[in-house]
Amino acid sequence: MQKKVFITGVLGGIGEGLAKAFKEDGYYVIGVDIRKNATPHCDKFITFDIEKYTVSVAYRKKMNTLFTTEIKTLDVLVNNAAVQLLGAVNEITIEDWNHTLRVNLTGPLLLSQFFAPNLVKTKGCIINVASIHHQQTKKRFVAYATSKSALVGLTKAMSVDFEGKVRVNAISPAAIDTPMLHQGFGNNKKMVEKLNSIHPSQRIGKPQEVAKLALLLAKDELGFINGANIEIDGGISNVLKDL
């Protein structure tokens, strides 16, 4: 039977890479995103507002009914959707803080809860896309870094609770060549070139590299990897800045 994967944030840079990699490996790809333009890498695309899913009981019931109808079996859940709203401790608004936590943390929890029975039946897995910001961050990333740190913690806690019935792992990428990254640097090519140079690999990562790692974590052959957080960072976590 063809395996199925459910990917959130499928229209983002990493999301598209995930969909392409899983489809090429023979998976039936179900992708969701708040945007409405479907990607050719999805066998089924569903417009989905993950924040609304966390706060509206009516919307959650509606979407769960749709998911139940459309998705009879599931082998892999990839919680990839994320927002990155910048603001220092003394300037972050409660609205941006709550929005970040709902999308980056609460959404993955609720989707994991909902799809758990399907995943138990297939001995499937959950893959959470975290970030290097869970341990190394910079100014004005207080909401994003907190949400990704918590997502790594959620990964470990869920792996314990599921007791091997569902494997749960996280991937923590460093800088990945996506539209979100370029927008964060104001589409300044020189800044991105400098970012390349400070990585020991002398380049930033590619979405397909994150996707291939996720694909490996979904393999039964690597079933002993459970509750792990795997960094894919070009060696940047080994760099000590000094004067």
VEXDREN-2710 file (C-alpha; in Angstrom, 1 decimal):
% VEXDREN-2710
k/r/px/py/pz
1/MET/0.0/0.0/0.0
2/GLN/1.3/3.5/-0.9
3/LYS/2.5/5.4/2.1
4/LYS/1.0/8.8/2.9
5/VAL/2.6/11.9/4.4
6/PHE/0.9/15.0/5.7
7/ILE/3.0/18.2/5.5
8/THR/2.1/21.6/7.0
9/GLY/3.4/24.8/5.5
10/VAL/3.8/23.0/2.2
11/LEU/4.1/26.2/0.1
12/GLY/7.1/27.5/1.9
13/GLY/10.7/26.9/0.8
14/ILE/11.3/23.9/3.1
15/GLY/7.7/22.7/2.6
16/GLU/8.0/22.5/-1.1
17/GLY/11.3/20.6/-0.7
18/LEU/9.6/18.2/1.6
19/ALA/6.7/17.6/-0.7
20/LYS/9.0/17.0/-3.7
21/ALA/11.3/14.6/-1.8
22/PHE/8.5/12.5/-0.4
23/LYS/6.6/12.4/-3.7
24/GLU/9.7/11.3/-5.6
25/ASP/10.1/8.5/-3.0
26/GLY/6.7/7.2/-3.8
27/TYR/4.6/8.7/-1.0
28/TYR/1.1/10.1/-1.5
29/VAL/1.6/13.7/-0.4
30/ILE/-1.1/15.6/1.4
31/GLY/0.0/19.3/1.8
32/VAL/-1.7/22.1/3.7
33/ASP/-1.0/25.8/3.8
34/ILE/-2.8/29.0/4.6
35/ARG/-2.1/30.2/1.1
36/LYS/-4.4/28.9/-1.6
37/ASN/-2.1/28.2/-4.6
38/ALA/-1.4/24.5/-4.8
39/THR/2.0/23.0/-5.5
40/PRO/2.6/20.4/-8.2
41/HIS/4.3/18.2/-5.6
42/CYS/1.1/17.5/-3.7
43/ASP/-1.3/14.7/-4.6
44/LYS/-3.9/16.5/-2.5
45/PHE/-3.7/20.2/-1.3
46/ILE/-5.9/21.6/1.4
47/THR/-6.1/25.3/2.4
48/PHE/-5.6/25.3/6.2
49/ASP/-5.2/28.1/8.8
50/ILE/-3.2/26.5/11.5
51/GLU/-3.6/29.4/14.0
52/LYS/-7.4/29.3/13.5
53/TYR/-7.2/25.6/14.1
54/THR/-5.7/26.2/17.6
55/VAL/-8.2/28.9/18.7
56/SER/-11.6/28.1/17.1
57/VAL/-13.4/24.9/18.2
58/ALA/-15.8/25.2/15.3
59/TYR/-13.0/25.4/12.7
60/ARG/-11.1/22.6/14.4
61/LYS/-14.1/20.3/14.2
62/LYS/-14.7/21.3/10.6
63/MET/-11.1/20.5/9.6
64/ASN/-11.0/17.3/11.6
65/THR/-14.1/16.1/9.8
66/LEU/-12.5/16.9/6.5
67/PHE/-9.3/15.2/7.5
68/THR/-11.2/12.1/8.6
69/THR/-13.1/12.0/5.3
70/GLU/-10.1/12.6/3.1
71/ILE/-7.3/10.8/5.0
72/LYS/-8.1/7.2/5.9
73/THR/-4.5/6.2/6.7
74/LEU/-1.3/8.2/7.5
75/ASP/2.3/7.1/7.8
76/VAL/4.2/10.4/8.4
77/LEU/3.1/13.8/9.9
78/VAL/5.6/16.6/9.2
79/ASN/4.9/19.7/11.3
80/ASN/6.7/22.2/9.2
81/ALA/4.5/25.4/9.2
82/ALA/6.0/28.3/11.1
83/VAL/6.0/32.1/11.5
84/GLN/8.9/34.3/12.4
85/LEU/7.8/37.5/14.0
86/LEU/10.7/39.6/15.2
87/GLY/10.7/41.7/18.4
88/ALA/13.0/42.1/21.4
89/VAL/11.9/41.3/24.9
90/ASN/10.9/44.9/25.6
91/GLU/9.0/45.3/22.3
92/ILE/7.3/42.0/21.3
93/THR/3.5/42.4/21.4
94/ILE/1.3/39.8/23.2
95/GLU/-0.4/39.3/19.8
96/ASP/2.8/38.4/18.0
97/TRP/3.9/36.2/20.9
98/ASN/0.6/34.3/21.0
99/HIS/0.5/34.0/17.2
100/THR/4.0/32.6/17.1
101/LEU/3.3/30.0/19.8
102/ARG/0.0/28.9/18.3
103/VAL/1.5/28.3/14.8
104/ASN/4.9/27.0/15.8
105/LEU/3.9/24.9/18.9
106/THR/0.2/24.5/19.6
107/GLY/-0.6/23.6/16.0
108/PRO/1.9/20.7/16.0
109/LEU/0.6/19.4/19.3
110/LEU/-3.1/19.4/18.2
111/LEU/-2.3/17.8/14.8
112/SER/-0.2/15.2/16.5
113/GLN/-3.0/14.4/18.9
114/PHE/-5.5/14.2/16.0
115/PHE/-3.5/12.0/13.7
116/ALA/-2.0/9.8/16.5
117/PRO/-4.6/6.9/16.1
118/ASN/-3.8/6.8/12.3
119/LEU/0.0/6.8/13.0
120/VAL/-0.3/4.1/15.7
121/LYS/-2.0/1.8/13.2
122/THR/0.7/2.2/10.6
123/LYS/3.6/2.4/13.1
124/GLY/4.3/5.8/11.7
125/CYS/6.2/8.8/12.8
126/ILE/6.0/12.5/13.4
127/ILE/8.8/14.9/12.3
128/ASN/8.9/18.4/13.7
129/VAL/10.8/21.0/11.9
130/ALA/12.5/23.1/14.7
131/SER/15.4/25.4/14.2
132/ILE/18.9/26.2/15.3
133/HIS/17.3/29.0/17.3
134/HIS/16.3/26.4/19.9
135/GLN/19.8/26.7/21.2
136/GLN/21.6/29.6/19.4
137/THR/19.7/32.7/18.7
138/LYS/20.2/36.4/18.1
139/LYS/18.5/39.7/19.0
140/ARG/14.8/40.2/18.5
141/PHE/14.1/36.5/18.0
142/VAL/12.6/36.0/21.5
143/ALA/9.2/34.6/20.3
144/TYR/10.6/32.4/17.5
145/ALA/13.5/31.0/19.6
146/THR/11.1/30.2/22.5
147/SER/8.7/28.5/20.2
148/LYS/11.4/26.3/18.6
149/SER/13.0/25.5/21.9
150/ALA/9.5/24.3/23.1
151/LEU/9.0/22.3/19.9
152/VAL/12.2/20.4/20.6
153/GLY/10.9/19.8/24.2
154/LEU/7.5/18.7/22.8
155/THR/9.3/16.2/20.5
156/LYS/11.1/14.6/23.4
157/ALA/8.0/14.5/25.6
158/MET/5.8/13.0/22.9
159/SER/8.4/10.3/22.1
160/VAL/8.2/9.2/25.7
161/ASP/4.4/9.2/25.9
162/PHE/4.0/7.2/22.7
163/GLU/6.2/4.4/24.0
164/GLY/7.4/3.4/20.6
165/LYS/3.9/3.2/19.0
166/VAL/4.8/6.4/17.1
167/ARG/8.3/7.7/16.6
168/VAL/8.8/11.4/17.1
169/ASN/11.9/13.3/16.0
170/ALA/12.9/16.9/15.3
171/ILE/15.1/18.5/12.7
172/SER/16.8/21.8/13.5
173/PRO/18.1/23.6/10.4
174/ALA/20.4/26.6/10.5
175/ALA/20.1/29.1/7.6
176/ILE/18.3/27.5/4.7
177/ASP/18.0/29.2/1.2
178/THR/14.4/30.0/1.3
179/PRO/12.3/33.1/0.5
180/MET/11.7/33.6/4.2
181/LEU/15.5/33.9/4.8
182/HIS/16.0/36.3/2.0
183/GLN/13.1/38.5/3.1
184/GLY/14.6/38.5/6.6
185/PHE/17.7/40.1/5.1
186/GLY/15.7/42.5/3.1
187/ASN/16.7/40.6/-0.1
188/ASN/20.2/42.0/0.4
189/LYS/22.5/39.7/-1.7
190/LYS/25.7/40.9/0.1
191/MET/24.3/40.0/3.5
192/VAL/23.4/36.5/2.2
193/GLU/26.9/36.1/0.8
194/LYS/28.3/37.1/4.2
195/LEU/26.0/34.5/5.8
196/ASN/27.4/31.9/3.5
197/SER/31.0/32.7/4.5
198/ILE/30.5/32.4/8.2
199/HIS/29.4/28.8/7.9
200/PRO/32.2/26.2/8.0
201/SER/30.6/24.7/4.9
202/GLN/31.0/28.1/3.3
203/ARG/27.4/28.0/2.2
204/ILE/23.9/28.0/3.7
205/GLY/21.7/24.9/3.4
206/LYS/19.2/23.9/0.7
207/PRO/15.6/22.9/1.3
208/GLN/16.1/19.6/-0.4
209/GLU/18.8/18.7/2.2
210/VAL/16.3/19.2/5.0
211/ALA/13.8/17.2/3.0
212/LYS/16.1/14.3/2.5
213/LEU/16.9/14.2/6.2
214/ALA/13.2/14.1/7.0
215/LEU/12.8/11.2/4.4
216/LEU/15.6/9.3/6.1
217/LEU/13.9/9.8/9.6
218/ALA/10.7/8.4/8.1
219/LYS/12.4/5.1/7.1
220/ASP/11.6/2.0/9.2
221/GLU/15.3/1.1/8.9
222/LEU/16.1/4.0/11.2
223/GLY/13.4/3.1/13.7
224/PHE/15.7/3.3/16.7
225/ILE/16.1/7.1/16.2
226/ASN/13.3/8.3/18.5
227/GLY/13.0/11.5/20.5
228/ALA/16.0/13.0/18.8
229/ASN/16.7/16.5/17.6
230/ILE/19.1/16.4/14.6
231/GLU/20.9/19.6/13.6
232/ILE/21.5/20.3/10.0
233/ASP/23.6/23.5/10.2
234/GLY/26.7/23.5/8.0
235/GLY/28.8/23.4/11.2
236/ILE/27.7/26.9/12.3
237/SER/27.0/25.6/15.8
238/ASN/30.7/24.9/16.2
239/VAL/31.7/28.5/15.5
240/LEU/32.8/30.6/18.4
241/LYS/32.8/34.3/17.6
242/ASP/35.6/36.3/19.3
243/LEU/37.1/39.8/19.1
END
